[in-house]
Amino acid sequence: MKSNRKIRKPISNKTKTLLLMLLPALLLFVLFNTIPLITGAFYSFTNYRGYGSYDFVGFRNFSDLFRDIRVGKSYLFTFKYAIAGTILVNVISLLLAMGLNSKIKFKSTLRGMYFLPNILGGLVVGYIFSFIFTYIIPTAAKALNIDFLSNSILASERWAWVGVLIVGVWQTVAMNTIIYISGLQTIPADIYEASAIDGAGKWCTFKKLTLPLLLPFISTNLILSTKNMLMVFDQIISLTKGGPAQSTESISYLIYRNGMEGGQFGFQSANAVVFFILIVTISVVQLVITSKKEEQL
């Protein structure tokens, strides 16, 4: 009689090695991502202050979020910053990528220089720009009799967000530029040659050929830059600390400040859960829209 038992093949040494290499990364991901996420979601249903005992309050923290004026202001600032930053980052990155992908001297050196801001830490960059905005620019403006720059832009409730935006865009452009360069290098040169033979101008070639062929890379950059801009934190803590008068208080900074130092751990955990859902939703919507456009090509 034939046996119905299936003979299991032994796991190869190569597979075991790959699993062992994957295990440390998986453990770190679970330890520093999954467990904090689950813990934060748990505390969002409590009145935990970050210490001592706590009680379950159900969905009260979530309902209070929609009545908190300070939370509303932080969301308005964050989305204003993210929209402006995402547009600027992608426009500047694409222009730089097209310039660096053309036939110019020292192209590799320039690419390395443009990527440098992405290597530097956000806090380091923020403190450097804080010194520039607070001392160097006002001093130069006074010498040149430029009144509107004679005071630090970071001290203005109206314009402080622009200073934060400049730093955020300057640092984010680096990675996006590299991604766009990679995308441009995948476009065959024959296409541009055929376009030139047909008499198409530069703008027509860019609109009809370059943009459609770059759409997968544009999609990636839009999702990455939007996420990074929405989660702005380092620039806030190093430049303005949410001021002046809470005019540059981002959601991430508010969660950190009031959750860790203000005794609102449970309440800000609920804020973090809502913020996480928003970021995931926005990313999925962006992915669906760009995927549909890619299918239409």
N, C-alpha and C positions, 0 to 999 in steps of 0.2 A: 504493500500500500504506500501511496505517495504521501508524504507529510505536507500538511497545509501551512506549516510554520515557515515564515519568510526568514531567509538568512540575512542578518544585518551585516553590512560591510563595516569593518573597523575604521575608526576615524584616522585619517592619514596624519602623518607628522606635520605636514604643511598646514592642514586645517587647525590642528592643535596650536601651532605657532601663531597663526592669525588670531585665534580666540584669545590666547594669552596676551597678545599685543593690544587687542581691543578691550580687554578687561579693565586695565587701569583707567582708560578714558571713560569707560562706562561707569565705573565706580565714582570718579570725580564728578561726572555729570549728575548722577543720582544724588551725591552728597551735597553739591553746591547749587543744584538747580531744582531737581524734583522734590527733595525733602523740604527746602525752604518754601517752595511754591505751595505744597500741601499744608505746611505749618501755617503759612500766612492766610490761606483760605480758611483754616480752622479758627484762627484767632479773629477773623473778620466777623464772626458771629458772637463775639464776646465783648465785654467792656474792659479787656486787659489793658493795663497801663504800661506794660513792659516790666513790671515787677509785682510781687505780691499775688494775692488771690484774684479771681475773676469769676464773673457769672455769664451765662449765656443770655444774649439779648435778642436772638433771632435776626430778623432783617432790619432792626432799628438803625444800625450803622449805615446801611445802604440807603434807607429813606432819608436819613439826616444829611447824607452827601448832597442831595438835590436841593436842600434848604440852606446849605452853608455858602455864604457869599464869597468867602475866601477861596474855597474850593472852585467855585464857578469862575472867579478871576484867574486862577492858575490854569484852568482848562482853556480859557479864552487866549491867554498869553501863549500857552504851549502850542495851540493849533495855529495861531497867527505866526509864530516863529517857525513852525514846521512847514507851513505852506510856502512862506517866503524863502526859507532855507532850501527846501527841496527844489524849487524852481531855479534858484541861483546856482546851486551846486551842479545840477544837471546841465544847465546852459553853459556855465564856465568850463565844466569838465569836458563837454563835447567839443567846445572850441579849442581847448588846450590839446585834446587828443588828436584832433584833425591837424593842428599845427605841428605836434610832435611826430605825427605819422608821415608828414610830408618829407621831401628831400631837403633836409637842412643839416648843417654841420653840428657836430657834438650832440647828436640826437640822444644817444644813450646817457650821456652826462646830464642833460636837461631832464630826462625822465627820472633819474635818480634824485635830482634836486627837487622836482615837483612831488616826489613820494616822501620826502623828508618829514613834512608835517604829520604824516600818519604814524611815523615811528615815535615821535615825541609824545609824552604823556599829556593828557588834557589839562591837568592841574598846572604842570610846568608852563605850557603854552598860555594858559589863562593868566598866571602871575606875570609873565613877560609882557603880555598885552595890557594888563592892568597898569603896569609901570609906564608903558607907552601912552596910554590914554590919559593917565593922571598927571604925568610930568612932562614928557617929551612933546606931545602934540600941543598942550596949552602954552608951553614956553615958546615953541616955534610960532604959534598963532599970535601971541602977544608981540613978538618981534616983528611979525609981518602985518600987524594991525588987522587981524582977522577976528572980529569980535565973537562970532558964533562958535568958534573953536577955542576961545581963550579959557574956558572952563572945561573940566573933564566931562565927557559925554556920559560917563557912568554915573554922574551925580544928577542927571536930568531924568525926571519921571517919564518924560515924553520920548527921549531918544536913547535911554540906556539900553533898551532891547536891541537897538541897531549895533551898538558895540558888541554885545553878546553874539549877535548874528554874524558880524564880520569874523569873529574868532571861530565860530562854529563852521562857517562856510570854508574859511581858509584851511581848516584842518580836515574837513570831510572831502574836499575836492580831490585830494591825492588818490585815494583808493578808487573813486569813480572814474578818474582819468585813466588809470591803468586798465580798468575793465573796458572802457570805451576804445582804448588803443588795441586791446585784444580783439574786440569786435571788428574794428576797421581792418585789421590784418587778415581776417577771414574772408573779406570781400575780394573776389578775383579781380586782378588788374584789367582783364579782358573786357569786363563790363564797362569800365570807365573809358577804355579805348573805343569801344563800339558807340558809346554815348557821344564821345568827341567827334567821331566820324559822322554821326547823324546830325551834328551841329547843335547839340544841347548845351545850354549855358551852365555855369557853375551852380546857380540857384536851382535850376531845373534838375540837374544831376543829383544835387543834395536831397531835394524833395522827393524825387521819383525813384531814386536808387539807394542812396546812402541810408536815409531814415528807415525805409521799409526793411532793408537787410540788417539794420542795427536794432530792430525792434526787440528781439530777445534780450539783448544787452541793456537796452533802455528799460525794459521791464524789471530786470534785476537791480539796476541802479535806482530806479524809482522806489522799489520796496525797501532796499537797504538804506537809502538816504532818508526816506520818510520815517522809518523806524528809529534811526539814529537821531534825527531832529526832534522827534516826539519825546525821546528819552534823555533830552539834554539835562546834564547835571554838573559835570566837571566845570564847564564854562561859567555856570551860575555861581557855584561855590567859590570859585577863584576870582571872579570879576565883581559881582554885585551882592552876593549872599541874599538874593531875592529882592533887594532894594533897588532904588529908593522907594519907600512906602509900598513895598510888596509889588512893585510894578513889573518886576522880572522874575517873579516866583513861579517856577515851572512845577508841573505835577510831581516829577521825581524828587525835586528839592523839598517840596511841601511834605511829601510822604516821609522823607528822611528826617526833616527838621522836627515836625510835630510828632512823628511816630517814635523816633529814638530819643528826642530831648523834651518833647512837650507833653508826655504822658498820654498820648492818643494812639497807642499801639494798635488796639483793636479797630478803632475808627479808620486809621490810615491803612490798615491791612485791607479793609473793605474798599478803600480808595484804590489801593494797588490792584485788587482783583478786577475792579471795573476798568481800570486803565489797561490791564493786561488783555481783557476781552476786547476793548476798543482797538488796540494795536493789532491783535490777531484778525479782527474783522476788517480793518482797513487794508491789511496786507492781502487777505483773501480776495477782497473786492478788486484791488489793483491787479492781482494775478489773473482773476477771471476776465476782467476787461481787456488786459493786454493779450491774454491767450486767444480771446475771440478775434482780436485784430490780426494776430499772427495767422490764424486759420483762414482769414479772408484773403490773405496774400497769395 
